[in-house]
Amino acid sequence: MAIEMPQRHPLAPKPGEEIPSHLTMCFGCGVDHPTGLHMKSIAGEGLTATCEFTVTEMHQGAPGLAHGGLLSLAFDEALGKLMWLLRAPAVTARLETDFILPVPIGSQLFISAAITGQENRKVYCAAEGRIGSPDGPVAVKASALFIIVPMKHFLENAPKAY
């Protein structure tokens, strides 16, 4: 089967609407996580989304700079938000991150993400992150492969309290 562009689900968040958090304690998007990214994600046109967060002292690796692993996490979160546009539960199968510029603490990172194709359960995505504004310098780029899974994958692996 060839890679094709999927259709946006009719019940997906509309362009301009915030994409909700899947868990309030999620390190990436949860509002209740004390040191998390608190990433805000907005559905775009078609199969796109924009996300932003501020790098804090809690997110640094080298003194004064965002930790590379944390930036990879931010892109995993941003690219994962795209699955809301398909209304399909999915897991990250591969994430490739290119670090172009250092990201200082106190910076706002603006991430633009898009689904680039789908083949059966495989969903391909790409994103870039800019420092300071949506038109700022590109600091990080990423591409990912997500695999659509049945909801039972999450239900069977969650603690009983959930």
Buried (B, 14 or more C-beta within 10 A) or exposed (E): EEEEEBEBEEEBBEBEEEBEBBEEEBBBBBEEBEEBBBBBBBBBEEBBBBBBBEBBEEBBBEEEBBBBEBBBBBBBBBBBBBBBBBEBBBEBEEBEBEBEEBBBBEBBBBBBBBBBBBEEEBBBBBBBBBBEEEEBEEBBBBBBBBBBEEEEBEEEEEEEEE
